[in-house]
């Protein structure tokens, strides 16, 4: 069992313990009539609850093929929270059914009202759903806090690497490069002055510096064509379906609402980074900073 699986097991045990503690405090299902034997029933419910959680985790593997890596700093926060939401729904129903069966077969000899019925099922469902909701809020807050802390730390490391970026021999020269589209229009600029390129319909906007001011020149072309023309310049990378960016002009990496963005010099708005491009952007920053 790896570290991630151990942490998931710990979560299930803690969650089941919370539910069992709530049952011990409020004593539903006639638990107070059992006196000290009620605690034996609670212990049995705890063990069965952990077993049901493991069963639900097994079912989730068929619903979510992507493995859960609790120790992976690149994990997707929204994916994990969404997966836990589905887990809560399925597990709440299974735990409710388990407790109803336990009440019927084990606890009904003393308390006749524990026999299996729809009213008992909905009563149990209401109690377990409330406990599940409270537990879900706790884990959501806990993991979001951890993810945000890790994102801040990762942004700090990436920004330190950005400060150490070194232009490649190909892109460090001061000669001009001419970008062309499918028409006669062209844009001539120094590669070091290129800020970013944005796709806009059938055109691209080339943002670059000229005489200290930002210019935005239009070309009838696709961002794919621009990417091919700039293939020899490692500092120019795709960060989004609609954006190519010059890492040499990126002054800061920020995380906002769980997504990465690039702050480019002389530009008032940050450039978005799509989820599929986060890893390549990190690798490009690391590679060019060495």
PyMOL commands that set and color helices and strands:
alter all, ss='L'
color gray80, all
select helices_A, chain A and resi 3-26+31-34+37-63+77-106+112-114+118-163+191-193+223-229+247-249+275-289
alter helices_A, ss='H'
color red, helices_A
select strands_A, chain A and resi 176-180+186-190+194-200+203-210+213-219+236-240+243-246+250-256+259-264+271-272
alter strands_A, ss='S'
color yellow, strands_A
deselect
rebuild
show_as cartoon
